[in-house]
Each structure stands twice: as structure tokens, then as C-alpha cells.
Amino acid sequence: MRFIVIGIVIALVGGVGLYFGGLPYTDREQVLDVGPLEATAEMRKKVEIPPLLSGGILALGVGIAVYGAGRKQ
């Protein structure tokens, strides 16, 4: 059961990488710090993943899930 869950998670990461061209995330950066006055900004960033690598990650995840499903416990 553990291999199935791990495989599905890895396959989802690969699928998101293929769909979005990378993994998007939001980062908060401090843009101003003057005495007691502070300001932050939310920046949307993306970890770029090449499509070939995303496809490989997706295939790896599916393979691990299939291996886990066929494995006798």
C-alpha cells in the first residue's frame, strides 16, 4: 500500500510539472524594513522543470504505483 501512495504522489508531481511547465509556489519577501515599519510582498514563483523530465517523473510514479499494486503483501 505504501508504494501505491508514494507512486501516486510522484506521478502527481510529474503531472503538475507537465501541465504548468514547473511547480508553482508563493514566496513572501521583505521589501522594506525601516525601524518599526516593515512591508512584505507575496511573489509568485515557479521551479522550472523541463517537459522531458516531468514526463519521466510521471512515468516513474506510475511504475512505482503499478509495482506496489502487483506486489503481494
DSSP file (Angstrom, degrees, kcal/mol; ACC not computed):
  #  RESIDUE AA STRUCTURE BP1 BP2  ACC     N-H-->O    O-->H-N    N-H-->O    O-->H-N    TCO  KAPPA ALPHA  PHI   PSI    X-CA   Y-CA   Z-CA
    1    1 A M     >        0   0    0      0, 0.0     4,-1.9     0, 0.0     5,-0.2   0.000 360.0 360.0 360.0 -34.6    0.0    0.0    0.0
    2    2 A R  H  >  +     0   0    0      1,-0.2     4,-2.4     2,-0.2     5,-0.2   0.894 360.0  51.3 -64.5 -40.9    2.9    2.3    0.8
    3    3 A F  H  > S+     0   0    0      1,-0.2     4,-2.7     2,-0.2    -1,-0.2   0.864 107.1  54.4 -65.4 -35.5    4.4    2.0   -2.7
    4    4 A I  H  > S+     0   0    0      2,-0.2     4,-2.3     1,-0.2    -1,-0.2   0.939 110.8  44.5 -63.3 -46.9    1.0    2.8   -4.3
    5    5 A V  H  X S+     0   0    0     -4,-1.9     4,-2.3     2,-0.2    -2,-0.2   0.920 114.9  48.0 -64.7 -44.8    0.7    6.1   -2.3
    6    6 A I  H  X S+     0   0    0     -4,-2.4     4,-2.4     1,-0.2    -1,-0.2   0.915 112.4  50.2 -62.3 -42.9    4.3    7.1   -3.0
    7    7 A G  H  X S+     0   0    0     -4,-2.7     4,-2.5     1,-0.2    -2,-0.2   0.895 110.0  49.7 -62.6 -41.1    3.8    6.3   -6.7
    8    8 A I  H  X S+     0   0    0     -4,-2.3     4,-2.3     2,-0.2    -1,-0.2   0.911 111.0  49.2 -65.3 -42.4    0.7    8.4   -6.9
    9    9 A V  H  X S+     0   0    0     -4,-2.3     4,-2.0     2,-0.2    -2,-0.2   0.928 113.1  46.5 -63.2 -44.6    2.3   11.4   -5.2
   10   10 A I  H  X S+     0   0    0     -4,-2.4     4,-2.1     1,-0.2    -2,-0.2   0.904 112.1  51.2 -64.3 -40.9    5.3   11.2   -7.5
   11   11 A A  H  X S+     0   0    0     -4,-2.5     4,-2.5     1,-0.2    -1,-0.2   0.880 108.3  52.3 -63.7 -37.9    3.0   10.8  -10.6
   12   12 A L  H  X S+     0   0    0     -4,-2.3     4,-2.7     2,-0.2     5,-0.2   0.901 107.7  51.4 -64.5 -40.6    1.1   13.9   -9.4
   13   13 A V  H  X S+     0   0    0     -4,-2.0     4,-2.2     2,-0.2    -2,-0.2   0.922 112.1  47.1 -61.4 -43.4    4.3   15.9   -9.2
   14   14 A G  H  X S+     0   0    0     -4,-2.1     4,-2.1    43,-0.2    -2,-0.2   0.897 112.1  50.0 -64.7 -40.8    5.2   14.9  -12.7
   15   15 A G  H  X S+     0   0    0     -4,-2.5     4,-2.6     2,-0.2    -2,-0.2   0.901 110.8  48.5 -64.8 -41.8    1.7   15.7  -14.0
   16   16 A V  H  X S+     0   0    0     -4,-2.7     4,-2.8     2,-0.2     6,-0.6   0.898 110.2  53.1 -64.1 -40.0    1.7   19.1  -12.4
   17   17 A G  H  X S+     0   0    0     -4,-2.2     4,-1.3    -5,-0.2    -2,-0.2   0.892 112.0  44.9 -62.1 -39.6    5.2   19.7  -13.9
   18   18 A L  H  < S+     0   0    0     -4,-2.1    -2,-0.2    36,-0.2    -1,-0.2   0.917 116.6  45.2 -68.6 -43.5    3.8   18.8  -17.3
   19   19 A Y  H  < S+     0   0    0     -4,-2.6    -2,-0.2     1,-0.2    -3,-0.2   0.927 126.8  26.6 -68.8 -46.1    0.7   20.9  -17.0
   20   20 A F  H  < S-     0   0    0     -4,-2.8    -1,-0.2     2,-0.3    -2,-0.2   0.546 102.5-118.2 -96.4  -8.7    2.2   24.1  -15.6
   21   21 A G  S  < S-     0   0    0     -4,-1.3    28,-1.3    -5,-0.3     2,-0.3   0.621  88.8   0.0  79.2  11.7    5.7   23.7  -17.0
   22   22 A G  E    S-A   48   0A   0     -6,-0.6    -2,-0.3    26,-0.3    26,-0.2  -0.954  98.6 -64.3 162.0-173.2    7.1   23.6  -13.5
   23   23 A L  E     -A   47   0A   0     24,-2.0    24,-2.3    -2,-0.3     2,-0.2  -0.911  48.0-148.3-107.9 111.2    6.0   23.7   -9.9
   24   24 A P  E     +A   46   0A   0      0, 0.0     2,-0.3     0, 0.0    22,-0.2  -0.485  24.2 163.7 -78.8 147.7    4.4   27.0   -8.8
   25   25 A Y  E     -A   45   0A   0     20,-2.7    20,-2.9    -2,-0.2     2,-0.4  -0.976  32.9-120.3-154.1 163.8    4.7   28.4   -5.3
   26   26 A T  E     -A   44   0A   0     -2,-0.3     2,-0.4    18,-0.2    18,-0.2  -0.923  25.6-170.4-112.3 133.3    4.2   31.6   -3.4
   27   27 A D  E     -A   43   0A   0     16,-3.0    16,-3.8    -2,-0.4     2,-0.5  -0.952  14.4-141.7-123.8 140.8    7.1   33.2   -1.5
   28   28 A R  E     -A   42   0A   0     -2,-0.4     2,-0.4    14,-0.2    14,-0.2  -0.892  20.9-173.5-103.3 129.2    6.9   36.2    0.9
   29   29 A E  E     -A   41   0A   0     12,-2.7    12,-2.6    -2,-0.5     2,-0.6  -0.957  26.5-123.7-123.6 141.1    9.8   38.6    0.7
   30   30 A Q  E     +A   40   0A   0     -2,-0.4    10,-0.3    10,-0.2     3,-0.1  -0.724  31.4 173.0 -81.8 120.7   10.5   41.6    3.0
   31   31 A V  E     +     0   0A   0      8,-2.3     2,-0.4    -2,-0.6     9,-0.2   0.630  63.9  30.3-104.5 -17.5   10.7   44.7    0.8
   32   32 A L  E     +A   39   0A   0      7,-1.7     7,-2.3     2,-0.0    -1,-0.3  -0.986  50.7 167.0-147.0 132.8   11.0   47.4    3.4
   33   33 A D  E     +A   38   0A   0     -2,-0.4     2,-0.6     5,-0.2     5,-0.2  -0.715  14.7 154.3-146.7  90.6   12.5   47.4    6.9
   34   34 A V  E >   -A   37   0A   0      3,-2.5     3,-2.3    -2,-0.2    -2,-0.0  -0.911  69.2 -63.5-122.6 101.8   12.9   50.9    8.4
   35   35 A G  T 3  S-     0   0    0     -2,-0.6    -1,-0.0     1,-0.3     0, 0.0  -0.383 120.9  -9.9  59.2-127.0   12.8   50.9   12.2
   36   36 A P  T 3  S+     0   0    0      0, 0.0     2,-0.6     0, 0.0    -1,-0.3   0.550 118.7  95.4 -79.7  -5.0    9.4   49.7   13.4
   37   37 A L  E <   +A   34   0A   0     -3,-2.3    -3,-2.5     2,-0.0     2,-0.4  -0.763  50.2 169.9 -93.2 122.9    8.0   49.9    9.8
   38   38 A E  E     -A   33   0A   0     -2,-0.6     2,-0.4    -5,-0.2    -5,-0.2  -0.976  11.5-173.3-131.2 145.2    8.1   46.6    7.8
   39   39 A A  E     -A   32   0A   0     -7,-2.3    -8,-2.3    -2,-0.4    -7,-1.7  -1.000   3.3-169.4-138.3 137.9    6.5   45.7    4.5
   40   40 A T  E     -A   30   0A   0     -2,-0.4     2,-0.4   -10,-0.3   -10,-0.2  -0.879   5.6-155.3-122.9 157.6    6.3   42.3    2.8
   41   41 A A  E     -A   29   0A   0    -12,-2.6   -12,-2.7    -2,-0.3     2,-0.6  -0.990  16.4-129.8-132.4 141.2    5.3   41.3   -0.7
   42   42 A E  E     -A   28   0A   0     -2,-0.4     2,-0.5   -14,-0.2   -14,-0.2  -0.805  25.7-165.5 -90.2 126.1    4.0   38.0   -2.0
   43   43 A M  E     -A   27   0A   0    -16,-3.8   -16,-3.0    -2,-0.6     2,-0.6  -0.949  13.3-141.8-115.3 127.5    5.9   36.8   -5.0
   44   44 A R  E     +A   26   0A   0     -2,-0.5     2,-0.3   -18,-0.2   -18,-0.2  -0.786  32.1 172.2 -88.1 124.3    4.6   34.0   -7.3
   45   45 A K  E     -A   25   0A   0    -20,-2.9   -20,-2.7    -2,-0.6     2,-0.4  -0.794  20.0-150.4-127.8 168.8    7.5   31.9   -8.4
   46   46 A K  E     -A   24   0A   0     -2,-0.3     2,-0.8   -22,-0.2    -2,-0.0  -0.988  15.5-135.7-146.1 132.9    7.9   28.7  -10.3
   47   47 A V  E     -A   23   0A   0    -24,-2.3   -24,-2.0    -2,-0.4     2,-0.3  -0.803  35.5-131.5 -84.1 113.4   10.5   26.0  -10.3
   48   48 A E  E     -A   22   0A   0     -2,-0.8   -26,-0.3   -26,-0.2   -27,-0.1  -0.497  27.4-177.1 -71.9 130.0   11.1   25.3  -14.0
   49   49 A I        -     0   0    0    -28,-1.3     5,-0.0    -2,-0.3    -2,-0.0  -0.994  28.1-120.4-127.4 123.4   11.1   21.6  -14.9
   50   50 A P     >  -     0   0    0      0, 0.0     4,-2.4     0, 0.0     3,-0.3  -0.312  23.6-120.5 -60.3 145.1   11.8   20.5  -18.5
   51   51 A P  H  > S+     0   0    0      0, 0.0     4,-2.6     0, 0.0     5,-0.2   0.852 112.2  54.9 -57.5 -36.6    8.9   18.6  -20.1
   52   52 A L  H  > S+     0   0    0      2,-0.2     4,-1.9     1,-0.2     5,-0.1   0.909 110.1  46.1 -64.7 -40.8   11.0   15.5  -20.7
   53   53 A L  H  > S+     0   0    0     -3,-0.3     4,-2.5     2,-0.2    -1,-0.2   0.895 111.6  51.9 -67.7 -39.9   12.0   15.4  -17.0
   54   54 A S  H  X S+     0   0    0     -4,-2.4     4,-2.5     1,-0.2    -2,-0.2   0.910 109.6  49.8 -62.1 -42.0    8.3   15.9  -16.0
   55   55 A G  H  X S+     0   0    0     -4,-2.6     4,-2.5     1,-0.2    -1,-0.2   0.886 110.5  50.3 -63.4 -38.6    7.3   13.0  -18.2
   56   56 A G  H  X S+     0   0    0     -4,-1.9     4,-2.5     2,-0.2    -2,-0.2   0.896 110.4  49.1 -65.4 -40.8   10.0   10.8  -16.7
   57   57 A I  H  X S+     0   0    0     -4,-2.5     4,-2.5     2,-0.2   -43,-0.2   0.909 111.6  49.9 -64.4 -41.8    8.8   11.7  -13.2
   58   58 A L  H  X S+     0   0    0     -4,-2.5     4,-2.3     2,-0.2    -2,-0.2   0.933 112.3  46.8 -61.4 -46.6    5.2   10.9  -14.2
   59   59 A A  H  X S+     0   0    0     -4,-2.5     4,-2.6     1,-0.2    -2,-0.2   0.893 111.2  52.2 -63.4 -40.1    6.3    7.5  -15.7
   60   60 A L  H  X S+     0   0    0     -4,-2.5     4,-2.5     2,-0.2    -1,-0.2   0.926 109.8  48.9 -61.0 -45.3    8.4    6.7  -12.6
   61   61 A G  H  X S+     0   0    0     -4,-2.5     4,-2.3     2,-0.2    -2,-0.2   0.908 112.0  47.8 -62.0 -42.6    5.4    7.4  -10.3
   62   62 A V  H  X S+     0   0    0     -4,-2.3     4,-2.6     1,-0.2     5,-0.2   0.912 111.6  51.6 -64.4 -41.3    3.1    5.3  -12.4
   63   63 A G  H  X S+     0   0    0     -4,-2.6     4,-2.5     1,-0.2    -2,-0.2   0.907 110.1  47.8 -61.9 -42.3    5.7    2.5  -12.4
   64   64 A I  H  X S+     0   0    0     -4,-2.5     4,-2.5     2,-0.2    -1,-0.2   0.902 112.4  49.6 -65.3 -40.6    6.1    2.6   -8.6
   65   65 A A  H  X S+     0   0    0     -4,-2.3     4,-2.1     2,-0.2    -2,-0.2   0.910 112.1  47.3 -65.4 -41.5    2.3    2.5   -8.2
   66   66 A V  H  X S+     0   0    0     -4,-2.6     4,-2.1     2,-0.2    -2,-0.2   0.908 111.7  51.1 -65.5 -41.3    1.9   -0.4  -10.5
   67   67 A Y  H  X S+     0   0    0     -4,-2.5     4,-1.1    -5,-0.2    -2,-0.2   0.923 111.3  48.0 -60.1 -43.8    4.7   -2.2   -8.8
   68   68 A G  H  < S+     0   0    0     -4,-2.5    -1,-0.2     1,-0.2    -2,-0.2   0.850 111.0  50.7 -66.6 -33.8    3.1   -1.6   -5.4
   69   69 A A  H  < S+     0   0    0     -4,-2.1    -1,-0.2     1,-0.2    -2,-0.2   0.848 113.7  44.6 -72.3 -33.0   -0.3   -2.8   -6.7
   70   70 A G  H  < S+     0   0    0     -4,-2.1     2,-0.3    -5,-0.1    -1,-0.2   0.597  91.4 102.3 -86.7 -10.6    1.2   -6.0   -8.1
   71   71 A R  S  < S-     0   0    0     -4,-1.1     2,-0.4    -5,-0.2    -4,-0.0  -0.549  71.5-130.1 -77.1 133.3    3.3   -6.8   -5.0
   72   72 A K              0   0    0     -2,-0.3    -2,-0.1     1,-0.1    -1,-0.1  -0.669 360.0 360.0 -84.7 136.0    2.0   -9.4   -2.6
   73   73 A Q              0   0    0     -2,-0.4    -1,-0.1   -72,-0.0    -2,-0.0   0.421 360.0 360.0-108.1 360.0    1.8   -8.4    1.0
